[in-house]
Amino acid sequence: MSLVSQAEFARRSKVSKQYINKLIKNGILPIESSGKIDLEKCEVIFKNHRDQNDRNNQEFVKKQKAKGAVKAAEENARENPEPANFSWGSQYQKARAAAQSVKAQRENIELQRLQGSLIPVDNVKRQIELIANTVRTRLNKLPSKYAGRLEGLTVIEIEETLQTAIYEILSEFQDMLKDAKAKTKK
């Protein structure tokens, strides 16, 4: 296992250090406790991530081009309204263009979902409920858990003990949020 700095990995990958940092923060690239990156492991992950982004971008560009054609047709229809004696063919074309526009919008939403920009509301609700219930349970247990331990301590010692307990719960809460964020991306 070769460990390199984030800056070195960015240089080798021909991207900015900020981009590598963003991938680490988003949980895409793992980082060792030393703050360094396992070169071989992260090169494979980075290549797969880049390839997936390239495929997603190609799909997005195709869909945007299709959207552009629909918008151009809609603008043309606005600029050149039908005469009073319109034909059924032109009405069909308008309906077809509208249907294509709706289809393009649906595909764009699906693309955003696949890219992780959109996630199902039910997933978010479940994660929030789980986290809230866990935090509430932990906070509710504080008095009974620490009542015996605090007896005979000074006010400062009691304060420090409770601050430590609350910090542990908040740290656990923060870890749960990170896990939830990673799960909702999948």
C-alpha positions as CSV (number, residue, x, y, z in Angstrom):
1,M,0.0,0.0,0.0
2,S,1.5,3.3,-1.1
3,L,0.3,6.3,0.8
4,V,0.4,9.7,-0.8
5,S,-0.8,13.2,0.1
6,Q,-4.1,14.6,-1.3
7,A,-2.1,17.1,-3.2
8,E,0.1,14.4,-4.8
9,F,-2.9,12.3,-5.7
10,A,-4.6,15.4,-7.3
11,R,-1.4,16.1,-9.3
12,R,-1.2,12.5,-10.5
13,S,-4.9,12.5,-11.4
14,K,-4.6,15.8,-13.2
15,V,-7.3,17.5,-11.1
16,S,-7.3,20.1,-8.4
17,K,-6.7,19.4,-4.7
18,Q,-10.1,20.9,-4.0
19,Y,-11.8,18.4,-6.2
20,I,-10.0,15.5,-4.4
21,N,-11.0,17.1,-1.1
22,K,-14.6,17.3,-2.3
23,L,-14.6,13.6,-3.3
24,I,-13.2,12.7,0.2
25,K,-15.9,14.8,1.9
26,N,-18.6,13.2,-0.2
27,G,-17.4,9.8,0.8
28,I,-16.3,8.8,-2.7
29,L,-12.6,8.5,-1.9
30,P,-11.5,6.9,1.4
31,I,-8.7,8.5,3.4
32,E,-6.4,6.9,5.9
33,S,-6.3,8.1,9.6
34,S,-3.0,9.7,8.7
35,G,-4.8,12.0,6.3
36,K,-3.0,10.3,3.3
37,I,-4.6,8.4,0.4
38,D,-3.9,4.8,-0.5
39,L,-2.7,5.4,-4.1
40,E,-3.6,2.0,-5.7
41,K,-7.0,1.8,-4.1
42,C,-8.0,5.4,-4.8
43,E,-6.8,5.3,-8.4
44,V,-9.2,2.5,-9.2
45,I,-12.1,4.3,-7.3
46,F,-11.3,7.6,-9.0
47,K,-11.2,6.0,-12.5
48,N,-14.6,4.3,-11.9
49,H,-16.0,7.6,-10.6
50,R,-14.7,9.5,-13.6
51,D,-16.0,6.9,-16.1
52,Q,-19.4,7.0,-14.5
53,N,-19.5,10.8,-14.6
54,D,-18.5,10.7,-18.2
55,R,-21.3,8.3,-19.0
56,N,-23.8,10.5,-17.0
57,N,-22.5,13.7,-18.8
58,Q,-22.9,12.1,-22.2
59,E,-26.5,11.1,-21.4
60,F,-27.2,14.6,-20.0
61,V,-25.8,16.3,-23.1
62,K,-28.1,14.1,-25.3
63,K,-31.1,15.0,-23.2
64,Q,-30.2,18.7,-23.2
65,K,-29.9,18.6,-27.0
66,A,-33.3,16.9,-27.3
67,K,-34.7,19.6,-24.9
68,G,-33.2,22.3,-27.0
69,A,-35.0,21.0,-30.1
70,V,-38.3,20.9,-28.3
71,K,-37.8,24.5,-27.0
72,A,-36.9,25.7,-30.6
73,A,-40.1,24.1,-31.9
74,E,-42.1,25.7,-29.1
75,E,-40.5,29.2,-29.9
76,N,-41.2,28.7,-33.6
77,A,-44.8,27.9,-32.8
78,R,-45.1,31.1,-30.7
79,E,-43.4,33.2,-33.4
80,N,-45.5,31.7,-36.2
81,P,-49.0,31.1,-34.9
82,E,-51.4,29.0,-36.9
83,P,-53.8,30.8,-39.1
84,A,-57.5,30.5,-38.3
85,N,-57.9,27.6,-40.7
86,F,-55.2,25.4,-39.1
87,S,-54.8,21.7,-40.1
88,W,-55.1,18.7,-37.8
89,G,-51.5,17.9,-38.7
90,S,-50.2,21.0,-37.1
91,Q,-52.2,20.3,-34.0
92,Y,-50.8,16.8,-33.9
93,Q,-47.3,18.2,-34.2
94,K,-47.9,20.6,-31.2
95,A,-49.3,17.7,-29.1
96,R,-46.3,15.6,-30.0
97,A,-43.8,18.4,-29.2
98,A,-45.6,18.9,-25.8
99,A,-45.4,15.1,-25.1
100,Q,-41.7,15.1,-26.0
101,S,-41.1,18.0,-23.7
102,V,-42.7,16.2,-20.8
103,K,-40.7,13.1,-21.6
104,A,-37.5,15.1,-21.7
105,Q,-38.4,16.6,-18.3
106,R,-39.0,13.1,-16.8
107,E,-35.7,11.8,-18.2
108,N,-33.9,14.8,-16.7
109,I,-35.4,14.1,-13.3
110,E,-34.4,10.4,-13.6
111,L,-30.9,11.5,-14.6
112,Q,-30.6,13.7,-11.6
113,R,-31.8,10.9,-9.4
114,L,-29.2,8.5,-10.8
115,Q,-26.5,11.2,-10.3
116,G,-27.6,11.5,-6.7
117,S,-28.9,15.0,-7.0
118,L,-32.4,13.7,-6.1
119,I,-33.3,11.0,-3.6
120,P,-36.7,9.5,-2.7
121,V,-38.5,11.4,0.0
122,D,-39.4,8.2,1.8
123,N,-35.7,7.4,2.2
124,V,-35.0,10.7,3.7
125,K,-38.0,10.5,6.1
126,R,-36.9,7.0,7.3
127,Q,-33.3,8.2,7.9
128,I,-34.5,11.3,9.8
129,E,-36.9,9.3,12.0
130,L,-34.2,6.8,12.8
131,I,-31.7,9.5,13.7
132,A,-34.2,11.5,15.7
133,N,-35.4,8.4,17.6
134,T,-31.8,7.4,18.5
135,V,-30.8,10.9,19.7
136,R,-34.0,11.2,21.7
137,T,-33.5,7.8,23.3
138,R,-29.9,8.6,24.2
139,L,-30.8,12.0,25.6
140,N,-33.6,10.5,27.7
141,K,-31.3,7.9,29.2
142,L,-28.8,10.6,30.4
143,P,-30.4,11.3,33.8
144,S,-30.7,7.7,34.8
145,K,-27.3,6.8,33.4
146,Y,-25.4,9.6,35.2
147,A,-27.5,10.2,38.4
148,G,-25.4,7.8,40.5
149,R,-22.1,9.0,38.9
150,L,-22.7,12.6,39.7
151,E,-23.4,12.2,43.3
152,G,-20.7,13.9,45.5
153,L,-19.1,15.7,42.5
154,T,-18.5,19.4,42.4
155,V,-20.6,21.6,40.1
156,I,-17.6,21.9,37.7
157,E,-17.1,18.1,37.6
158,I,-20.8,17.5,37.0
159,E,-20.8,20.1,34.2
160,E,-17.7,18.4,32.6
161,T,-19.2,15.0,32.9
162,L,-22.5,16.0,31.3
163,Q,-20.7,18.0,28.6
164,T,-18.7,14.9,27.7
165,A,-21.9,12.7,27.6
166,I,-23.7,15.2,25.4
167,Y,-20.6,15.5,23.1
168,E,-20.6,11.7,22.7
169,I,-24.3,11.8,21.7
170,L,-23.7,14.6,19.3
171,S,-20.7,12.9,17.8
172,E,-22.8,9.7,17.3
173,F,-25.5,11.9,15.7
174,Q,-23.0,13.4,13.3
175,D,-21.7,10.0,12.3
176,M,-25.3,8.9,11.7
177,L,-25.9,11.9,9.5
178,K,-22.8,11.0,7.4
179,D,-24.0,7.4,7.2
180,A,-27.5,8.5,6.2
181,K,-26.1,10.9,3.5
182,A,-24.0,8.0,2.1
183,K,-27.0,5.6,2.1
184,T,-29.3,8.1,0.4
185,K,-26.8,8.5,-2.4
186,K,-27.0,4.8,-3.3
